[in-house]
Amino acid sequence: MSEFNIEEISTNQEIIQLARNNLDQGPWDYLVGGTESETTMRRNRLSFDKLAFRPRVLVDTSNIDPSSEFLNHKTRIPVILAPIGSQEHFTQNGAVAATNAANTFNVYDVISSVSEPDLETIAKSSNNPKVFQLYIHGDAKWTETMVKRAVKSGYNALCITVDTPRLSRRERPMISKFNPRSRRDPLNPIFSASVTWDTLDIINEMSDLPLIVKGIATGEDAEIAIEHKASVIWVSNHGGRQLDFGQGTMDMLPDIAKAVNKKAEIVLDGGIQRGSDIAKAIALGADNIAIGKLQCWGLAAAGETGLVRVLEILEEEYISALGFLGITSTKELNASHVCKSDPVNLPHEMSSFVNMKRLT
């Protein structure tokens, strides 16, 4: 990696460029790409771009509290680190670097079950609250073993990803012949394809940990998830990396927030690149947002310190957005602060950044 002072980095545009310079083509394609035509991925960004702010003026915003809460833990800003598989391809310390950054900055980290090192090593690396995200890649006995390992290691919650019944066709890494699963045992897709609502009930019986259901895309499924004792509804289309031609997550959010009706916490991911995006999501019903690509751009740029800098910049942008809206805390955001409008940019995975063309 190039030698530089991370504090001299003032925008996440610079972080992304550093990440591109540090990554080979295969890992880059795996990180930035979506499935097939990448329409869902672009709609994630478009769904933010279609919203405008309605600021209020002559409000004393000399003191702003950008903090939030997630699972009864106060966090510095309403941001969670989303589970990202194969983080070891972006930084030498893999998922440990991410969770250490989360600890330094005080946000929740959600650990992917397909990232390295193992869940026990990650748990021991720092004392911040963590969630263990689980893909169902085995039978009930295998699943119970994984849940017990997470409980024993001190994870605070379980996250079950439910939008991956089969492997998707992510054509960018297919073309560059990059397969992050190559160092693992082959996965039997029958287990992921067989997950049902009854599976969630079985997992709930395995521990007392709060259950997060990640991959909810409709109000109907949000209601069912709550019936199955979900503590957190995670609005997600997997960053546009599973089903193509889906809605952007911000287009899904109002319907899901109405269905949840404060019966569970709501997390949203997909296309989030700026602090203003955080404000829009909270205004329309999310309690917290999660970052994936932006997280790994930070890791690829400068490891743990790169990710901390990403979070610092997001915080600066978020506080700025709150101040301009005439708001002094996260809890004051509501739907009156946003309205529909026309987008001005063609959406892509980096389209919210000035002069940032798609990096190939």
Buried (B, 14 or more C-beta within 10 A) or exposed (E): BEEEEBEEBEBBBBBBBBBBEBBEBBBBBBBBBBBBEBBBBBBBBBBBBBBEBEEEEEEEBEEBEBBBBBBEEEBBBBBBBBBBBBBBBBBEBBBBBBBBBBBBBBBBBBBBBBBBBEBEEBBEBBEBBBBBBBBBBBEEEEBBEBBEBBBEBEBBBBBBBBBBBEEBEBBBBEEBEBEBEEEEEEBEEEBBEEBEEEBBEEBBEBBEBBBBBBBBBBBEBBBBBBEBEBBBBBBBBBBBBBBBEBBBBBBBBEBBBEBBEEBBBBBBBBBBBBBBBBBBBBBBBBBBBBBBBBBBBBBBBBBBBBBBBBBBBBBBBBBBBBBBBBBBEBEBBEEEBBEEEEBEEEBBBBBBBEEBEEBE
